[in-house]
Structures are given as structure tokens and as C-alpha cells.
Amino acid sequence: MTLEERKEAIEEYQKLAKLHSLPSCEELEEELDVRLDKSPSLPFFLRCVHERISNSLAHLEIVLHPSRMADMIETKFHSDEEKNAIFNFYKEAMSVLHEIILAVYTNKKEEIVCFKKTWVYYLKTVKPFMQSFLKKQIECWQKEAVEEKVEAKQRYVR
């Protein structure tokens, strides 16, 4: 990537953003922790959003379909009601992932419509849901660690 390629990519995106009321390149780069370096920019940002949502779903799959010891422990962190909410979110987000893929295989207009929709969905739904989910995971793992220390101490005292 050259500085000139980056400049051209940013200019191309800025035109698109202005024309279709899209978020700024700076906002996208900061939120997604990426750097636009070549055109076309919209498919790049769509892939980044797709990747973020996909990675989020991978975390949820651990609770919904445990396969390792850590997964089995994490499954116990959530009530059946919480698991149902997680599964409903999972299904909704999975449909969004497929919408992104379909848009990429359709045309530029669909990419723009899809990006606008999924960007808002990511910011307003995925991000807060995952922040809440991951905070709970952290709290429960910390509780597990404390309980293990107490149990180990009790075994030692006996």
C-alpha cells in the first residue's frame, strides 16, 4: 500500500459517504480498528463489519453448543432464559451476515443499502449485546476463580 493508494481510497469513500449519508472513513477505521488502504472501500468495510459480527457469534456458539471444558463451564453461567435470548440474538445476527453476503453478490446499490443497515445494527445491537455478554462472562470466570481458591483452601485445611 502506498500513501497515494490510501489517499485515493479515502477520497473515493468520502464521495460515496457524502452521496449516501454513510459514516466517515475515520469513524469506521476507529470503530473497526482497521485502516483503509485501497479501493473499492465499501466491500472492505462490509467485510470488516461481517467479520466483527461473525466473531461475536463465535463467542455465543460456545454457550449455545459447548465442545470444550471451558465452553461447558461457560454454559453454566447462563440461565435457560438467557440462553434463549442469546439464541434469538444469534439467529437475528446470522440473518444479517447472510444479508451482507447477498449484497456483495448483488450490486453496488445493494451494498450501500446493506452497509447502512448493518452499520447501525452493529453499533446499536451487536456492540451493546456483546459488551453485556462479555462482561457477564468475565464476572462469572472471576467468580469461578475465587470459588476455586476457597475450595482449594478448604481442602488444604482439612
ZAGUBA-935521 format. One record per residue (C-alpha): residue number from 1; chain; y, x negated, z. Coordinates in steps of 0.05 Angstrom, whole numbers. Example, Ala and Ser with C-alpha at 12.3 -4.5 7.8 and 13.67 -1.06 7.14 Angstrom:
<node i="1" ch="A" north="-90" east="-246" up="156"/>
<node i="2" ch="A" north="-21" east="-273" up="143"/>
end
This chain:
<node i="1" ch="A" north="0" east="0" up="0"/>
<node i="2" ch="A" north="68" east="-26" up="-18"/>
<node i="3" ch="A" north="134" east="-6" up="11"/>
<node i="4" ch="A" north="152" east="24" up="-56"/>
<node i="5" ch="A" north="88" east="68" up="-57"/>
<node i="6" ch="A" north="105" east="93" up="13"/>
<node i="7" ch="A" north="176" east="108" up="-7"/>
<node i="8" ch="A" north="153" east="147" up="-69"/>
<node i="9" ch="A" north="102" east="186" up="-28"/>
<node i="10" ch="A" north="154" east="205" up="24"/>
<node i="11" ch="A" north="204" east="226" up="-29"/>
<node i="12" ch="A" north="150" east="268" up="-64"/>
<node i="13" ch="A" north="132" east="301" up="2"/>
<node i="14" ch="A" north="205" east="313" up="21"/>
<node i="15" ch="A" north="216" east="351" up="-44"/>
<node i="16" ch="A" north="154" east="392" up="-32"/>
<node i="17" ch="A" north="173" east="405" up="40"/>
<node i="18" ch="A" north="243" east="427" up="22"/>
<node i="19" ch="A" north="218" east="473" up="-33"/>
<node i="20" ch="A" north="164" east="506" up="10"/>
<node i="21" ch="A" north="192" east="500" up="81"/>
<node i="22" ch="A" north="139" east="451" up="105"/>
<node i="23" ch="A" north="145" east="407" up="167"/>
<node i="24" ch="A" north="178" east="340" up="158"/>
<node i="25" ch="A" north="138" east="279" up="140"/>
<node i="26" ch="A" north="160" east="246" up="205"/>
<node i="27" ch="A" north="134" east="305" up="246"/>
<node i="28" ch="A" north="67" east="304" up="211"/>
<node i="29" ch="A" north="59" east="229" up="217"/>
<node i="30" ch="A" north="76" east="231" up="291"/>
<node i="31" ch="A" north="33" east="290" up="309"/>
<node i="32" ch="A" north="-27" east="268" up="268"/>
<node i="33" ch="A" north="-18" east="194" up="284"/>
<node i="34" ch="A" north="-21" east="175" up="211"/>
<node i="35" ch="A" north="23" east="141" up="160"/>
<node i="36" ch="A" north="34" east="170" up="91"/>
<node i="37" ch="A" north="25" east="113" up="42"/>
<node i="38" ch="A" north="12" east="143" up="-26"/>
<node i="39" ch="A" north="17" east="206" up="-67"/>
<node i="40" ch="A" north="-6" east="260" up="-70"/>
<node i="41" ch="A" north="17" east="274" up="1"/>
<node i="42" ch="A" north="-5" east="346" up="12"/>
<node i="43" ch="A" north="-80" east="333" up="4"/>
<node i="44" ch="A" north="-73" east="274" up="51"/>
<node i="45" ch="A" north="-41" east="316" up="105"/>
<node i="46" ch="A" north="-91" east="372" up="94"/>
<node i="47" ch="A" north="-148" east="322" up="104"/>
<node i="48" ch="A" north="-115" east="298" up="168"/>
<node i="49" ch="A" north="-109" east="369" up="196"/>
<node i="50" ch="A" north="-180" east="383" up="174"/>
<node i="51" ch="A" north="-204" east="321" up="210"/>
<node i="52" ch="A" north="-167" east="340" up="274"/>
<node i="53" ch="A" north="-197" east="409" up="275"/>
<node i="54" ch="A" north="-265" east="383" up="256"/>
<node i="55" ch="A" north="-263" east="331" up="312"/>
<node i="56" ch="A" north="-243" east="386" up="361"/>
<node i="57" ch="A" north="-303" east="427" up="341"/>
<node i="58" ch="A" north="-349" east="368" up="352"/>
<node i="59" ch="A" north="-327" east="367" up="425"/>
<node i="60" ch="A" north="-341" east="441" up="431"/>
<node i="61" ch="A" north="-410" east="434" up="400"/>
<node i="62" ch="A" north="-430" east="391" up="459"/>
<node i="63" ch="A" north="-422" east="451" up="504"/>
<node i="64" ch="A" north="-450" east="502" up="455"/>
<node i="65" ch="A" north="-511" east="461" up="433"/>
<node i="66" ch="A" north="-526" east="404" up="481"/>
<node i="67" ch="A" north="-571" east="349" up="458"/>
<node i="68" ch="A" north="-558" east="290" up="505"/>
<node i="69" ch="A" north="-558" east="285" up="581"/>
<node i="70" ch="A" north="-482" east="284" up="583"/>
<node i="71" ch="A" north="-480" east="346" up="540"/>
<node i="72" ch="A" north="-527" east="383" up="587"/>
<node i="73" ch="A" north="-483" east="366" up="646"/>
<node i="74" ch="A" north="-420" east="388" up="608"/>
<node i="75" ch="A" north="-453" east="454" up="591"/>
<node i="76" ch="A" north="-457" east="470" up="665"/>
<node i="77" ch="A" north="-381" east="461" up="671"/>
<node i="78" ch="A" north="-370" east="528" up="637"/>
<node i="79" ch="A" north="-388" east="599" up="656"/>
<node i="80" ch="A" north="-421" east="645" up="605"/>
<node i="81" ch="A" north="-354" east="679" up="595"/>
<node i="82" ch="A" north="-321" east="612" up="580"/>
<node i="83" ch="A" north="-377" east="593" up="532"/>
<node i="84" ch="A" north="-366" east="659" up="495"/>
<node i="85" ch="A" north="-292" east="643" up="489"/>
<node i="86" ch="A" north="-308" east="573" up="465"/>
<node i="87" ch="A" north="-357" east="601" up="414"/>
<node i="88" ch="A" north="-307" east="652" up="388"/>
<node i="89" ch="A" north="-255" east="597" up="380"/>
<node i="90" ch="A" north="-307" east="554" up="346"/>
<node i="91" ch="A" north="-322" east="609" up="295"/>
<node i="92" ch="A" north="-249" east="621" up="281"/>
<node i="93" ch="A" north="-234" east="546" up="272"/>
<node i="94" ch="A" north="-295" east="537" up="228"/>
<node i="95" ch="A" north="-268" east="590" up="181"/>
<node i="96" ch="A" north="-202" east="553" up="178"/>
<node i="97" ch="A" north="-239" east="489" up="159"/>
<node i="98" ch="A" north="-271" east="525" up="101"/>
<node i="99" ch="A" north="-204" east="553" up="80"/>
<node i="100" ch="A" north="-177" east="482" up="76"/>
<node i="101" ch="A" north="-236" east="460" up="32"/>
<node i="102" ch="A" north="-229" east="521" up="-12"/>
<node i="103" ch="A" north="-154" east="508" up="-21"/>
<node i="104" ch="A" north="-168" east="436" up="-42"/>
<node i="105" ch="A" north="-216" east="462" up="-95"/>
<node i="106" ch="A" north="-169" east="517" up="-119"/>
<node i="107" ch="A" north="-98" east="495" up="-138"/>
<node i="108" ch="A" north="-33" east="465" up="-113"/>
<node i="109" ch="A" north="-4" east="533" up="-94"/>
<node i="110" ch="A" north="-65" east="549" up="-51"/>
<node i="111" ch="A" north="-60" east="480" up="-19"/>
<node i="112" ch="A" north="12" east="495" up="1"/>
<node i="113" ch="A" north="-3" east="564" up="29"/>
<node i="114" ch="A" north="-64" east="537" up="66"/>
<node i="115" ch="A" north="-26" east="478" up="94"/>
<node i="116" ch="A" north="30" east="521" up="121"/>
<node i="117" ch="A" north="-21" east="568" up="154"/>
<node i="118" ch="A" north="-66" east="514" up="182"/>
<node i="119" ch="A" north="-9" east="471" up="208"/>
<node i="120" ch="A" north="16" east="529" up="250"/>
<node i="121" ch="A" north="-56" east="545" up="271"/>
<node i="122" ch="A" north="-67" east="473" up="291"/>
<node i="123" ch="A" north="-3" east="469" up="333"/>
<node i="124" ch="A" north="-5" east="538" up="365"/>
<node i="125" ch="A" north="-80" east="548" up="373"/>
<node i="126" ch="A" north="-123" east="486" up="366"/>
<node i="127" ch="A" north="-80" east="437" up="403"/>
<node i="128" ch="A" north="-68" east="481" up="466"/>
<node i="129" ch="A" north="-141" east="504" up="466"/>
<node i="130" ch="A" north="-166" east="432" up="463"/>
<node i="131" ch="A" north="-117" east="408" up="515"/>
<node i="132" ch="A" north="-142" east="461" up="563"/>
<node i="133" ch="A" north="-215" east="448" up="546"/>
<node i="134" ch="A" north="-209" east="373" up="554"/>
<node i="135" ch="A" north="-171" east="378" up="619"/>
<node i="136" ch="A" north="-227" east="420" up="647"/>
<node i="137" ch="A" north="-278" east="370" up="622"/>
<node i="138" ch="A" north="-241" east="313" up="656"/>
<node i="139" ch="A" north="-234" east="352" up="721"/>
<node i="140" ch="A" north="-307" east="371" up="722"/>
<node i="141" ch="A" north="-330" east="300" up="707"/>
<node i="142" ch="A" north="-286" east="274" up="763"/>
<node i="143" ch="A" north="-316" east="326" up="810"/>
<node i="144" ch="A" north="-386" east="305" up="787"/>
<node i="145" ch="A" north="-369" east="232" up="803"/>
<node i="146" ch="A" north="-343" east="249" up="873"/>
<node i="147" ch="A" north="-403" east="293" up="888"/>
<node i="148" ch="A" north="-450" east="238" up="866"/>
<node i="149" ch="A" north="-415" east="188" up="912"/>
<node i="150" ch="A" north="-421" east="236" up="971"/>
<node i="151" ch="A" north="-495" east="249" up="956"/>
<node i="152" ch="A" north="-508" east="174" up="949"/>
<node i="153" ch="A" north="-473" east="161" up="1015"/>
<node i="154" ch="A" north="-514" east="215" up="1049"/>
<node i="155" ch="A" north="-578" east="186" up="1021"/>
<node i="156" ch="A" north="-558" east="118" up="1048"/>
<node i="157" ch="A" north="-541" east="144" up="1117"/>
<node i="158" ch="A" north="-608" east="180" up="1126"/>
end
